[in-house]
Amino acid sequence: MAEDPHPRRSDDPSSEGAAGAVLGYLLAGIVVWGFLGWLAERLLDLRTGVGVALGMIFGAAGAIYLIMKRLSA
């Protein structure tokens, strides 16, 4: 049998691992920051839903930033 001319190093990310990381970052960012927005609304006694929406938007933006930073390395 011929050896693989391009052996895979153990620190090379797989496409499955990258896809899971992207999904995890997005879901975690949206859920955590959405919850913090909801919590801020409860503490400030607001019932508009703006805090949740802003939290989810900032969470998604932060997650995209982290994804781009991780995958560009």
CHARMM-style PDB file with segment names, atoms N, HN, CA, C and O in Angstrom:
ATOM      1  N   MET     1       0.830  -1.177   0.000  1.00  0.00      PROA
ATOM      2  CA  MET     1       0.000   0.000   0.000  1.00  0.00      PROA
ATOM      3  C   MET     1       0.875   1.242   0.000  1.00  0.00      PROA
ATOM      4  O   MET     1       1.916   1.281   0.656  1.00  0.00      PROA
ATOM      5  N   ALA     2       0.455   2.230  -0.722  1.00  0.00      PROA
ATOM      6  HN  ALA     2      -0.391   2.198  -1.255  1.00  0.00      PROA
ATOM      7  CA  ALA     2       1.197   3.491  -0.804  1.00  0.00      PROA
ATOM      8  C   ALA     2       0.841   4.370   0.388  1.00  0.00      PROA
ATOM      9  O   ALA     2      -0.296   4.388   0.858  1.00  0.00      PROA
ATOM     10  N   GLU     3       1.842   5.092   0.856  1.00  0.00      PROA
ATOM     11  HN  GLU     3       2.766   5.077   0.474  1.00  0.00      PROA
ATOM     12  CA  GLU     3       1.600   6.015   1.958  1.00  0.00      PROA
ATOM     13  C   GLU     3       0.901   7.264   1.440  1.00  0.00      PROA
ATOM     14  O   GLU     3       1.050   7.646   0.279  1.00  0.00      PROA
ATOM     15  N   ASP     4       0.138   7.889   2.327  1.00  0.00      PROA
ATOM     16  HN  ASP     4       0.017   7.578   3.270  1.00  0.00      PROA
ATOM     17  CA  ASP     4      -0.539   9.134   1.985  1.00  0.00      PROA
ATOM     18  C   ASP     4       0.505  10.241   1.827  1.00  0.00      PROA
ATOM     19  O   ASP     4       1.267  10.492   2.761  1.00  0.00      PROA
ATOM     20  N   PRO     5       0.562  10.912   0.667  1.00  0.00      PROA
ATOM     21  CA  PRO     5       1.577  11.948   0.474  1.00  0.00      PROA
ATOM     22  C   PRO     5       1.323  13.193   1.323  1.00  0.00      PROA
ATOM     23  O   PRO     5       2.232  13.995   1.542  1.00  0.00      PROA
ATOM     24  N   HSD     6       0.113  13.351   1.791  1.00  0.00      PROA
ATOM     25  HN  HSD     6      -0.625  12.700   1.614  1.00  0.00      PROA
ATOM     26  CA  HSD     6      -0.236  14.504   2.628  1.00  0.00      PROA
ATOM     27  C   HSD     6      -0.873  14.007   3.927  1.00  0.00      PROA
ATOM     28  O   HSD     6      -2.091  14.080   4.088  1.00  0.00      PROA
ATOM     29  N   PRO     7      -0.070  13.514   4.833  1.00  0.00      PROA
ATOM     30  CA  PRO     7      -0.664  12.999   6.072  1.00  0.00      PROA
ATOM     31  C   PRO     7      -1.308  14.125   6.871  1.00  0.00      PROA
ATOM     32  O   PRO     7      -0.799  15.246   6.916  1.00  0.00      PROA
ATOM     33  N   ARG     8      -2.400  13.816   7.481  1.00  0.00      PROA
ATOM     34  HN  ARG     8      -2.813  12.906   7.444  1.00  0.00      PROA
ATOM     35  CA  ARG     8      -3.151  14.795   8.259  1.00  0.00      PROA
ATOM     36  C   ARG     8      -2.534  14.923   9.641  1.00  0.00      PROA
ATOM     37  O   ARG     8      -2.338  13.930  10.342  1.00  0.00      PROA
ATOM     38  N   ARG     9      -2.229  16.156  10.024  1.00  0.00      PROA
ATOM     39  HN  ARG     9      -2.388  16.962   9.454  1.00  0.00      PROA
ATOM     40  CA  ARG     9      -1.715  16.388  11.372  1.00  0.00      PROA
ATOM     41  C   ARG     9      -2.884  16.390  12.342  1.00  0.00      PROA
ATOM     42  O   ARG     9      -4.021  16.673  11.965  1.00  0.00      PROA
ATOM     43  N   SER    10      -2.593  16.074  13.585  1.00  0.00      PROA
ATOM     44  HN  SER    10      -1.669  15.844  13.891  1.00  0.00      PROA
ATOM     45  CA  SER    10      -3.666  15.983  14.577  1.00  0.00      PROA
ATOM     46  C   SER    10      -4.244  17.346  14.923  1.00  0.00      PROA
ATOM     47  O   SER    10      -5.362  17.414  15.435  1.00  0.00      PROA
ATOM     48  N   ASP    11      -3.518  18.449  14.661  1.00  0.00      PROA
ATOM     49  HN  ASP    11      -2.610  18.394  14.246  1.00  0.00      PROA
ATOM     50  CA  ASP    11      -4.040  19.767  15.001  1.00  0.00      PROA
ATOM     51  C   ASP    11      -4.766  20.436  13.831  1.00  0.00      PROA
ATOM     52  O   ASP    11      -5.239  21.564  13.975  1.00  0.00      PROA
ATOM     53  N   ASP    12      -4.867  19.763  12.667  1.00  0.00      PROA
ATOM     54  HN  ASP    12      -4.483  18.847  12.550  1.00  0.00      PROA
ATOM     55  CA  ASP    12      -5.622  20.299  11.548  1.00  0.00      PROA
ATOM     56  C   ASP    12      -7.113  20.154  11.839  1.00  0.00      PROA
ATOM     57  O   ASP    12      -7.564  19.066  12.195  1.00  0.00      PROA
ATOM     58  N   PRO    13      -7.897  21.247  11.694  1.00  0.00      PROA
ATOM     59  CA  PRO    13      -9.328  21.133  11.952  1.00  0.00      PROA
ATOM     60  C   PRO    13     -10.032  20.396  10.821  1.00  0.00      PROA
ATOM     61  O   PRO    13      -9.721  20.609   9.649  1.00  0.00      PROA
ATOM     62  N   SER    14     -10.963  19.546  11.162  1.00  0.00      PROA
ATOM     63  HN  SER    14     -11.215  19.373  12.114  1.00  0.00      PROA
ATOM     64  CA  SER    14     -11.750  18.862  10.143  1.00  0.00      PROA
ATOM     65  C   SER    14     -12.930  19.753   9.766  1.00  0.00      PROA
ATOM     66  O   SER    14     -13.282  20.676  10.501  1.00  0.00      PROA
ATOM     67  N   SER    15     -13.526  19.473   8.634  1.00  0.00      PROA
ATOM     68  HN  SER    15     -13.240  18.723   8.038  1.00  0.00      PROA
ATOM     69  CA  SER    15     -14.672  20.287   8.219  1.00  0.00      PROA
ATOM     70  C   SER    15     -15.861  20.059   9.150  1.00  0.00      PROA
ATOM     71  O   SER    15     -16.648  20.975   9.391  1.00  0.00      PROA
ATOM     72  N   GLU    16     -15.993  18.836   9.675  1.00  0.00      PROA
ATOM     73  HN  GLU    16     -15.354  18.092   9.479  1.00  0.00      PROA
ATOM     74  CA  GLU    16     -17.073  18.571  10.614  1.00  0.00      PROA
ATOM     75  C   GLU    16     -16.867  19.346  11.914  1.00  0.00      PROA
ATOM     76  O   GLU    16     -17.818  19.869  12.494  1.00  0.00      PROA
ATOM     77  N   GLY    17     -15.628  19.411  12.359  1.00  0.00      PROA
ATOM     78  HN  GLY    17     -14.855  18.986  11.888  1.00  0.00      PROA
ATOM     79  CA  GLY    17     -15.335  20.155  13.575  1.00  0.00      PROA
ATOM     80  C   GLY    17     -15.568  21.647  13.404  1.00  0.00      PROA
ATOM     81  O   GLY    17     -16.058  22.310  14.317  1.00  0.00      PROA
ATOM     82  N   ALA    18     -15.220  22.173  12.244  1.00  0.00      PROA
ATOM     83  HN  ALA    18     -14.822  21.634  11.502  1.00  0.00      PROA
ATOM     84  CA  ALA    18     -15.432  23.599  11.970  1.00  0.00      PROA
ATOM     85  C   ALA    18     -16.923  23.905  11.882  1.00  0.00      PROA
ATOM     86  O   ALA    18     -17.373  24.936  12.383  1.00  0.00      PROA
ATOM     87  N   ALA    19     -17.686  23.028  11.255  1.00  0.00      PROA
ATOM     88  HN  ALA    19     -17.321  22.191  10.847  1.00  0.00      PROA
ATOM     89  CA  ALA    19     -19.127  23.247  11.141  1.00  0.00      PROA
ATOM     90  C   ALA    19     -19.785  23.211  12.520  1.00  0.00      PROA
ATOM     91  O   ALA    19     -20.674  24.012  12.809  1.00  0.00      PROA
ATOM     92  N   GLY    20     -19.354  22.297  13.353  1.00  0.00      PROA
ATOM     93  HN  GLY    20     -18.632  21.646  13.119  1.00  0.00      PROA
ATOM     94  CA  GLY    20     -19.896  22.226  14.702  1.00  0.00      PROA
ATOM     95  C   GLY    20     -19.539  23.450  15.517  1.00  0.00      PROA
ATOM     96  O   GLY    20     -20.356  23.936  16.300  1.00  0.00      PROA
ATOM     97  N   ALA    21     -18.327  23.956  15.343  1.00  0.00      PROA
ATOM     98  HN  ALA    21     -17.663  23.562  14.708  1.00  0.00      PROA
ATOM     99  CA  ALA    21     -17.908  25.153  16.058  1.00  0.00      PROA
ATOM    100  C   ALA    21     -18.722  26.357  15.613  1.00  0.00      PROA
ATOM    101  O   ALA    21     -19.129  27.169  16.443  1.00  0.00      PROA
ATOM    102  N   VAL    22     -18.963  26.481  14.313  1.00  0.00      PROA
ATOM    103  HN  VAL    22     -18.632  25.821  13.639  1.00  0.00      PROA
ATOM    104  CA  VAL    22     -19.758  27.598  13.792  1.00  0.00      PROA
ATOM    105  C   VAL    22     -21.171  27.553  14.370  1.00  0.00      PROA
ATOM    106  O   VAL    22     -21.684  28.562  14.853  1.00  0.00      PROA
ATOM    107  N   LEU    23     -21.782  26.401  14.320  1.00  0.00      PROA
ATOM    108  HN  LEU    23     -21.365  25.581  13.928  1.00  0.00      PROA
ATOM    109  CA  LEU    23     -23.134  26.254  14.854  1.00  0.00      PROA
ATOM    110  C   LEU    23     -23.169  26.518  16.351  1.00  0.00      PROA
ATOM    111  O   LEU    23     -24.076  27.189  16.844  1.00  0.00      PROA
ATOM    112  N   GLY    24     -22.198  26.000  17.069  1.00  0.00      PROA
ATOM    113  HN  GLY    24     -21.461  25.455  16.669  1.00  0.00      PROA
ATOM    114  CA  GLY    24     -22.148  26.209  18.510  1.00  0.00      PROA
ATOM    115  C   GLY    24     -21.966  27.664  18.890  1.00  0.00      PROA
ATOM    116  O   GLY    24     -22.635  28.163  19.795  1.00  0.00      PROA
ATOM    117  N   TYR    25     -21.047  28.359  18.191  1.00  0.00      PROA
ATOM    118  HN  TYR    25     -20.503  27.954  17.456  1.00  0.00      PROA
ATOM    119  CA  TYR    25     -20.831  29.777  18.470  1.00  0.00      PROA
ATOM    120  C   TYR    25     -22.100  30.586  18.192  1.00  0.00      PROA
ATOM    121  O   TYR    25     -22.484  31.435  18.996  1.00  0.00      PROA
ATOM    122  N   LEU    26     -22.747  30.325  17.062  1.00  0.00      PROA
ATOM    123  HN  LEU    26     -22.435  29.635  16.408  1.00  0.00      PROA
ATOM    124  CA  LEU    26     -23.950  31.081  16.722  1.00  0.00      PROA
ATOM    125  C   LEU    26     -25.074  30.849  17.716  1.00  0.00      PROA
ATOM    126  O   LEU    26     -25.694  31.797  18.199  1.00  0.00      PROA
ATOM    127  N   LEU    27     -25.333  29.592  18.019  1.00  0.00      PROA
ATOM    128  HN  LEU    27     -24.830  28.822  17.627  1.00  0.00      PROA
ATOM    129  CA  LEU    27     -26.417  29.299  18.963  1.00  0.00      PROA
ATOM    130  C   LEU    27     -26.126  29.849  20.354  1.00  0.00      PROA
ATOM    131  O   LEU    27     -26.997  30.443  20.988  1.00  0.00      PROA
ATOM    132  N   ALA    28     -24.909  29.650  20.821  1.00  0.00      PROA
ATOM    133  HN  ALA    28     -24.201  29.166  20.306  1.00  0.00      PROA
ATOM    134  CA  ALA    28     -24.555  30.125  22.156  1.00  0.00      PROA
ATOM    135  C   ALA    28     -24.617  31.646  22.231  1.00  0.00      PROA
ATOM    136  O   ALA    28     -25.122  32.193  23.211  1.00  0.00      PROA
ATOM    137  N   GLY    29     -24.110  32.337  21.207  1.00  0.00      PROA
ATOM    138  HN  GLY    29     -23.699  31.893  20.411  1.00  0.00      PROA
ATOM    139  CA  GLY    29     -24.139  33.794  21.214  1.00  0.00      PROA
ATOM    140  C   GLY    29     -25.552  34.327  21.241  1.00  0.00      PROA
ATOM    141  O   GLY    29     -25.867  35.227  22.020  1.00  0.00      PROA
ATOM    142  N   ILE    30     -26.409  33.779  20.394  1.00  0.00      PROA
ATOM    143  HN  ILE    30     -26.153  33.048  19.761  1.00  0.00      PROA
ATOM    144  CA  ILE    30     -27.792  34.254  20.320  1.00  0.00      PROA
ATOM    145  C   ILE    30     -28.544  33.946  21.605  1.00  0.00      PROA
ATOM    146  O   ILE    30     -29.259  34.802  22.125  1.00  0.00      PROA
ATOM    147  N   VAL    31     -28.391  32.738  22.120  1.00  0.00      PROA
ATOM    148  HN  VAL    31     -27.810  32.042  21.697  1.00  0.00      PROA
ATOM    149  CA  VAL    31     -29.133  32.349  23.327  1.00  0.00      PROA
ATOM    150  C   VAL    31     -28.642  33.108  24.557  1.00  0.00      PROA
ATOM    151  O   VAL    31     -29.449  33.646  25.315  1.00  0.00      PROA
ATOM    152  N   VAL    32     -27.333  33.156  24.759  1.00  0.00      PROA
ATOM    153  HN  VAL    32     -26.677  32.719  24.143  1.00  0.00      PROA
ATOM    154  CA  VAL    32     -26.796  33.802  25.965  1.00  0.00      PROA
ATOM    155  C   VAL    32     -27.089  35.297  25.963  1.00  0.00      PROA
ATOM    156  O   VAL    32     -27.572  35.835  26.959  1.00  0.00      PROA
ATOM    157  N   TRP    33     -26.798  35.975  24.847  1.00  0.00      PROA
ATOM    158  HN  TRP    33     -26.405  35.539  24.038  1.00  0.00      PROA
ATOM    159  CA  TRP    33     -27.031  37.416  24.816  1.00  0.00      PROA
ATOM    160  C   TRP    33     -28.517  37.753  24.763  1.00  0.00      PROA
ATOM    161  O   TRP    33     -28.927  38.789  25.287  1.00  0.00      PROA
ATOM    162  N   GLY    34     -29.326  36.906  24.148  1.00  0.00      PROA
ATOM    163  HN  GLY    34     -28.993  36.065  23.723  1.00  0.00      PROA
ATOM    164  CA  GLY    34     -30.773  37.091  24.200  1.00  0.00      PROA
ATOM    165  C   GLY    34     -31.294  36.979  25.626  1.00  0.00      PROA
ATOM    166  O   GLY    34     -32.163  37.746  26.040  1.00  0.00      PROA
ATOM    167  N   PHE    35     -30.756  36.017  26.376  1.00  0.00      PROA
ATOM    168  HN  PHE    35     -30.050  35.394  26.040  1.00  0.00      PROA
ATOM    169  CA  PHE    35     -31.141  35.874  27.781  1.00  0.00      PROA
ATOM    170  C   PHE    35     -30.712  37.094  28.591  1.00  0.00      PROA
ATOM    171  O   PHE    35     -31.466  37.574  29.437  1.00  0.00      PROA
ATOM    172  N   LEU    36     -29.497  37.598  28.333  1.00  0.00      PROA
ATOM    173  HN  LEU    36     -28.885  37.208  27.645  1.00  0.00      PROA
ATOM    174  CA  LEU    36     -29.044  38.788  29.058  1.00  0.00      PROA
ATOM    175  C   LEU    36     -29.908  40.007  28.717  1.00  0.00      PROA
ATOM    176  O   LEU    36     -30.172  40.838  29.586  1.00  0.00      PROA
ATOM    177  N   GLY    37     -30.343  40.116  27.475  1.00  0.00      PROA
ATOM    178  HN  GLY    37     -30.128  39.441  26.769  1.00  0.00      PROA
ATOM    179  CA  GLY    37     -31.273  41.190  27.101  1.00  0.00      PROA
ATOM    180  C   GLY    37     -32.598  41.044  27.809  1.00  0.00      PROA
ATOM    181  O   GLY    37     -33.163  42.031  28.278  1.00  0.00      PROA
ATOM    182  N   TRP    38     -33.104  39.823  27.893  1.00  0.00      PROA
ATOM    183  HN  TRP    38     -32.644  39.021  27.512  1.00  0.00      PROA
ATOM    184  CA  TRP    38     -34.353  39.566  28.619  1.00  0.00      PROA
ATOM    185  C   TRP    38     -34.196  39.913  30.098  1.00  0.00      PROA
ATOM    186  O   TRP    38     -35.076  40.523  30.706  1.00  0.00      PROA
ATOM    187  N   LEU    39     -33.055  39.512  30.662  1.00  0.00      PROA
ATOM    188  HN  LEU    39     -32.341  39.016  30.168  1.00  0.00      PROA
ATOM    189  CA  LEU    39     -32.796  39.802  32.073  1.00  0.00      PROA
ATOM    190  C   LEU    39     -32.717  41.308  32.321  1.00  0.00      PROA
ATOM    191  O   LEU    39     -33.244  41.797  33.320  1.00  0.00      PROA
ATOM    192  N   ALA    40     -32.070  42.037  31.432  1.00  0.00      PROA
ATOM    193  HN  ALA    40     -31.641  41.640  30.621  1.00  0.00      PROA
ATOM    194  CA  ALA    40     -31.990  43.495  31.566  1.00  0.00      PROA
ATOM    195  C   ALA    40     -33.376  44.118  31.494  1.00  0.00      PROA
ATOM    196  O   ALA    40     -33.677  45.056  32.232  1.00  0.00      PROA
ATOM    197  N   GLU    41     -34.219  43.601  30.609  1.00  0.00      PROA
ATOM    198  HN  GLU    41     -33.974  42.840  30.009  1.00  0.00      PROA
ATOM    199  CA  GLU    41     -35.599  44.105  30.537  1.00  0.00      PROA
ATOM    200  C   GLU    41     -36.351  43.856  31.830  1.00  0.00      PROA
ATOM    201  O   GLU    41     -37.093  44.718  32.300  1.00  0.00      PROA
ATOM    202  N   ARG    42     -36.161  42.686  32.402  1.00  0.00      PROA
ATOM    203  HN  ARG    42     -35.558  41.985  32.020  1.00  0.00      PROA
ATOM    204  CA  ARG    42     -36.854  42.368  33.664  1.00  0.00      PROA
ATOM    205  C   ARG    42     -36.372  43.262  34.795  1.00  0.00      PROA
ATOM    206  O   ARG    42     -37.172  43.730  35.606  1.00  0.00      PROA
ATOM    207  N   LEU    43     -35.064  43.500  34.852  1.00  0.00      PROA
ATOM    208  HN  LEU    43     -34.415  43.120  34.194  1.00  0.00      PROA
ATOM    209  CA  LEU    43     -34.522  44.330  35.920  1.00  0.00      PROA
ATOM    210  C   LEU    43     -34.921  45.790  35.766  1.00  0.00      PROA
ATOM    211  O   LEU    43     -35.096  46.487  36.766  1.00  0.00      PROA
ATOM    212  N   LEU    44     -35.068  46.263  34.540  1.00  0.00      PROA
ATOM    213  HN  LEU    44     -34.926  45.697  33.728  1.00  0.00      PROA
ATOM    214  CA  LEU    44     -35.456  47.652  34.294  1.00  0.00      PROA
ATOM    215  C   LEU    44     -36.965  47.812  34.170  1.00  0.00      PROA
ATOM    216  O   LEU    44     -37.455  48.911  33.914  1.00  0.00      PROA
ATOM    217  N   ASP    45     -37.701  46.724  34.350  1.00  0.00      PROA
ATOM    218  HN  ASP    45     -37.303  45.830  34.558  1.00  0.00      PROA
ATOM    219  CA  ASP    45     -39.166  46.698  34.290  1.00  0.00      PROA
ATOM    220  C   ASP    45     -39.694  47.224  32.954  1.00  0.00      PROA
ATOM    221  O   ASP    45     -40.624  48.030  32.915  1.00  0.00      PROA
ATOM    222  N   LEU    46     -39.089  46.758  31.870  1.00  0.00      PROA
ATOM    223  HN  LEU    46     -38.333  46.104  31.902  1.00  0.00      PROA
ATOM    224  CA  LEU    46     -39.546  47.084  30.526  1.00  0.00      PROA
ATOM    225  C   LEU    46     -40.191  45.844  29.926  1.00  0.00      PROA
ATOM    226  O   LEU    46     -39.748  44.726  30.185  1.00  0.00      PROA
ATOM    227  N   ARG    47     -41.212  46.030  29.144  1.00  0.00      PROA
ATOM    228  HN  ARG    47     -41.572  46.939  28.934  1.00  0.00      PROA
ATOM    229  CA  ARG    47     -41.894  44.892  28.534  1.00  0.00      PROA
ATOM    230  C   ARG    47     -42.005  45.068  27.018  1.00  0.00      PROA
ATOM    231  O   ARG    47     -43.019  44.702  26.423  1.00  0.00      PROA
ATOM    232  N   THR    48     -40.976  45.624  26.399  1.00  0.00      PROA
ATOM    233  HN  THR    48     -40.152  45.922  26.882  1.00  0.00      PROA
ATOM    234  CA  THR    48     -41.059  45.934  24.982  1.00  0.00      PROA
ATOM    235  C   THR    48     -40.483  44.851  24.082  1.00  0.00      PROA
ATOM    236  O   THR    48     -40.884  44.755  22.922  1.00  0.00      PROA
ATOM    237  N   GLY    49     -39.578  44.049  24.563  1.00  0.00      PROA
ATOM    238  HN  GLY    49     -39.253  44.126  25.506  1.00  0.00      PROA
ATOM    239  CA  GLY    49     -38.930  43.037  23.756  1.00  0.00      PROA
ATOM    240  C   GLY    49     -37.697  43.546  23.027  1.00  0.00      PROA
ATOM    241  O   GLY    49     -37.022  42.787  22.331  1.00  0.00      PROA
ATOM    242  N   VAL    50     -37.404  44.829  23.186  1.00  0.00      PROA
ATOM    243  HN  VAL    50     -37.953  45.446  23.750  1.00  0.00      PROA
ATOM    244  CA  VAL    50     -36.254  45.419  22.515  1.00  0.00      PROA
ATOM    245  C   VAL    50     -34.956  44.855  23.088  1.00  0.00      PROA
ATOM    246  O   VAL    50     -34.006  44.626  22.339  1.00  0.00      PROA
ATOM    247  N   GLY    51     -34.896  44.631  24.381  1.00  0.00      PROA
ATOM    248  HN  GLY    51     -35.668  44.818  24.989  1.00  0.00      PROA
ATOM    249  CA  GLY    51     -33.690  44.100  25.010  1.00  0.00      PROA
ATOM    250  C   GLY    51     -33.343  42.721  24.486  1.00  0.00      PROA
ATOM    251  O   GLY    51     -32.178  42.424  24.224  1.00  0.00      PROA
ATOM    252  N   VAL    52     -34.347  41.887  24.334  1.00  0.00      PROA
ATOM    253  HN  VAL    52     -35.293  42.128  24.547  1.00  0.00      PROA
ATOM    254  CA  VAL    52     -34.116  40.537  23.801  1.00  0.00      PROA
ATOM    255  C   VAL    52     -33.633  40.624  22.362  1.00  0.00      PROA
ATOM    256  O   VAL    52     -32.679  39.945  21.982  1.00  0.00      PROA
ATOM    257  N   ALA    53     -34.291  41.458  21.559  1.00  0.00      PROA
ATOM    258  HN  ALA    53     -35.066  42.009  21.868  1.00  0.00      PROA
ATOM    259  CA  ALA    53     -33.901  41.594  20.153  1.00  0.00      PROA
ATOM    260  C   ALA    53     -32.474  42.129  20.028  1.00  0.00      PROA
ATOM    261  O   ALA    53     -31.679  41.602  19.250  1.00  0.00      PROA
ATOM    262  N   LEU    54     -32.154  43.163  20.783  1.00  0.00      PROA
ATOM    263  HN  LEU    54     -32.800  43.591  21.415  1.00  0.00      PROA
ATOM    264  CA  LEU    54     -30.801  43.716  20.737  1.00  0.00      PROA
ATOM    265  C   LEU    54     -29.770  42.711  21.234  1.00  0.00      PROA
ATOM    266  O   LEU    54     -28.682  42.599  20.669  1.00  0.00      PROA
ATOM    267  N   GLY    55     -30.112  41.982  22.291  1.00  0.00      PROA
ATOM    268  HN  GLY    55     -30.996  42.073  22.750  1.00  0.00      PROA
ATOM    269  CA  GLY    55     -29.202  40.966  22.801  1.00  0.00      PROA
ATOM    270  C   GLY    55     -28.928  39.890  21.773  1.00  0.00      PROA
ATOM    271  O   GLY    55     -27.788  39.454  21.616  1.00  0.00      PROA
ATOM    272  N   MET    56     -29.966  39.455  21.069  1.00  0.00      PROA
ATOM    273  HN  MET    56     -30.893  39.809  21.196  1.00  0.00      PROA
ATOM    274  CA  MET    56     -29.787  38.424  20.048  1.00  0.00      PROA
ATOM    275  C   MET    56     -28.963  38.937  18.872  1.00  0.00      PROA
ATOM    276  O   MET    56     -28.150  38.201  18.313  1.00  0.00      PROA
ATOM    277  N   ILE    57     -29.172  40.199  18.496  1.00  0.00      PROA
ATOM    278  HN  ILE    57     -29.833  40.797  18.950  1.00  0.00      PROA
ATOM    279  CA  ILE    57     -28.400  40.777  17.392  1.00  0.00      PROA
ATOM    280  C   ILE    57     -26.939  40.902  17.780  1.00  0.00      PROA
ATOM    281  O   ILE    57     -26.056  40.528  17.008  1.00  0.00      PROA
ATOM    282  N   PHE    58     -26.673  41.430  18.984  1.00  0.00      PROA
ATOM    283  HN  PHE    58     -27.391  41.734  19.612  1.00  0.00      PROA
ATOM    284  CA  PHE    58     -25.291  41.562  19.432  1.00  0.00      PROA
ATOM    285  C   PHE    58     -24.637  40.191  19.624  1.00  0.00      PROA
ATOM    286  O   PHE    58     -23.450  40.023  19.345  1.00  0.00      PROA
ATOM    287  N   GLY    59     -25.405  39.222  20.097  1.00  0.00      PROA
ATOM    288  HN  GLY    59     -26.369  39.358  20.324  1.00  0.00      PROA
ATOM    289  CA  GLY    59     -24.875  37.871  20.248  1.00  0.00      PROA
ATOM    290  C   GLY    59     -24.496  37.251  18.917  1.00  0.00      PROA
ATOM    291  O   GLY    59     -23.452  36.608  18.805  1.00  0.00      PROA
ATOM    292  N   ALA    60     -25.337  37.439  17.902  1.00  0.00      PROA
ATOM    293  HN  ALA    60     -26.185  37.962  17.992  1.00  0.00      PROA
ATOM    294  CA  ALA    60     -25.027  36.910  16.572  1.00  0.00      PROA
ATOM    295  C   ALA    60     -23.812  37.618  15.981  1.00  0.00      PROA
ATOM    296  O   ALA    60     -22.953  36.981  15.371  1.00  0.00      PROA
ATOM    297  N   ALA    61     -23.742  38.941  16.164  1.00  0.00      PROA
ATOM    298  HN  ALA    61     -24.440  39.458  16.659  1.00  0.00      PROA
ATOM    299  CA  ALA    61     -22.602  39.701  15.634  1.00  0.00      PROA
ATOM    300  C   ALA    61     -21.302  39.269  16.321  1.00  0.00      PROA
ATOM    301  O   ALA    61     -20.274  39.095  15.666  1.00  0.00      PROA
ATOM    302  N   GLY    62     -21.357  39.100  17.637  1.00  0.00      PROA
ATOM    303  HN  GLY    62     -22.192  39.242  18.169  1.00  0.00      PROA
ATOM    304  CA  GLY    62     -20.168  38.653  18.361  1.00  0.00      PROA
ATOM    305  C   GLY    62     -19.755  37.252  17.959  1.00  0.00      PROA
ATOM    306  O   GLY    62     -18.565  36.960  17.845  1.00  0.00      PROA
ATOM    307  N   ALA    63     -20.731  36.386  17.743  1.00  0.00      PROA
ATOM    308  HN  ALA    63     -21.698  36.623  17.835  1.00  0.00      PROA
ATOM    309  CA  ALA    63     -20.429  35.019  17.322  1.00  0.00      PROA
ATOM    310  C   ALA    63     -19.788  35.009  15.937  1.00  0.00      PROA
ATOM    311  O   ALA    63     -18.834  34.269  15.698  1.00  0.00      PROA
ATOM    312  N   ILE    64     -20.305  35.819  15.034  1.00  0.00      PROA
ATOM    313  HN  ILE    64     -21.080  36.420  15.228  1.00  0.00      PROA
ATOM    314  CA  ILE    64     -19.718  35.882  13.690  1.00  0.00      PROA
ATOM    315  C   ILE    64     -18.292  36.401  13.764  1.00  0.00      PROA
ATOM    316  O   ILE    64     -17.414  35.903  13.060  1.00  0.00      PROA
ATOM    317  N   TYR    65     -18.052  37.400  14.611  1.00  0.00      PROA
ATOM    318  HN  TYR    65     -18.765  37.805  15.182  1.00  0.00      PROA
ATOM    319  CA  TYR    65     -16.695  37.912  14.789  1.00  0.00      PROA
ATOM    320  C   TYR    65     -15.762  36.804  15.282  1.00  0.00      PROA
ATOM    321  O   TYR    65     -14.663  36.634  14.753  1.00  0.00      PROA
ATOM    322  N   LEU    66     -16.199  36.051  16.296  1.00  0.00      PROA
ATOM    323  HN  LEU    66     -17.091  36.189  16.726  1.00  0.00      PROA
ATOM    324  CA  LEU    66     -15.365  34.974  16.826  1.00  0.00      PROA
ATOM    325  C   LEU    66     -15.144  33.864  15.806  1.00  0.00      PROA
ATOM    326  O   LEU    66     -14.059  33.285  15.741  1.00  0.00      PROA
ATOM    327  N   ILE    67     -16.158  33.568  15.016  1.00  0.00      PROA
ATOM    328  HN  ILE    67     -17.039  34.038  15.069  1.00  0.00      PROA
ATOM    329  CA  ILE    67     -16.023  32.537  13.987  1.00  0.00      PROA
ATOM    330  C   ILE    67     -14.991  32.972  12.952  1.00  0.00      PROA
ATOM    331  O   ILE    67     -14.119  32.188  12.577  1.00  0.00      PROA
ATOM    332  N   MET    68     -15.084  34.207  12.493  1.00  0.00      PROA
ATOM    333  HN  MET    68     -15.792  34.844  12.798  1.00  0.00      PROA
ATOM    334  CA  MET    68     -14.140  34.702  11.504  1.00  0.00      PROA
ATOM    335  C   MET    68     -12.717  34.729  12.063  1.00  0.00      PROA
ATOM    336  O   MET    68     -11.762  34.411  11.355  1.00  0.00      PROA
ATOM    337  N   LYS    69     -12.581  35.102  13.315  1.00  0.00      PROA
ATOM    338  HN  LYS    69     -13.357  35.361  13.891  1.00  0.00      PROA
ATOM    339  CA  LYS    69     -11.273  35.140  13.944  1.00  0.00      PROA
ATOM    340  C   LYS    69     -10.700  33.734  14.069  1.00  0.00      PROA
ATOM    341  O   LYS    69      -9.509  33.531  13.838  1.00  0.00      PROA
ATOM    342  N   ARG    70     -11.529  32.765  14.430  1.00  0.00      PROA
ATOM    343  HN  ARG    70     -12.498  32.930  14.618  1.00  0.00      PROA
ATOM    344  CA  ARG    70     -11.047  31.390  14.606  1.00  0.00      PROA
ATOM    345  C   ARG    70     -10.698  30.725  13.283  1.00  0.00      PROA
ATOM    346  O   ARG    70      -9.682  30.036  13.180  1.00  0.00      PROA
ATOM    347  N   LEU    71     -11.534  30.927  12.271  1.00  0.00      PROA
ATOM    348  HN  LEU    71     -12.359  31.486  12.355  1.00  0.00      PROA
ATOM    349  CA  LEU    71     -11.316  30.237  11.008  1.00  0.00      PROA
ATOM    350  C   LEU    71     -10.261  30.904  10.134  1.00  0.00      PROA
ATOM    351  O   LEU    71      -9.771  30.281   9.193  1.00  0.00      PROA
ATOM    352  N   SER    72      -9.903  32.140  10.414  1.00  0.00      PROA
ATOM    353  HN  SER    72     -10.301  32.647  11.179  1.00  0.00      PROA
ATOM    354  CA  SER    72      -8.889  32.797   9.601  1.00  0.00      PROA
ATOM    355  C   SER    72      -7.484  32.408  10.024  1.00  0.00      PROA
ATOM    356  O   SER    72      -6.528  32.652   9.287  1.00  0.00      PROA
ATOM    357  N   ALA    73      -7.341  31.810  11.193  1.00  0.00      PROA
ATOM    358  HN  ALA    73      -8.117  31.611  11.792  1.00  0.00      PROA
ATOM    359  CA  ALA    73      -6.012  31.441  11.685  1.00  0.00      PROA
ATOM    360  C   ALA    73      -5.484  30.190  11.029  1.00  0.00      PROA
ATOM    361  OT1 ALA    73      -4.376  29.752  11.338  1.00  0.00      PROA
TER     362      ALA     73
END
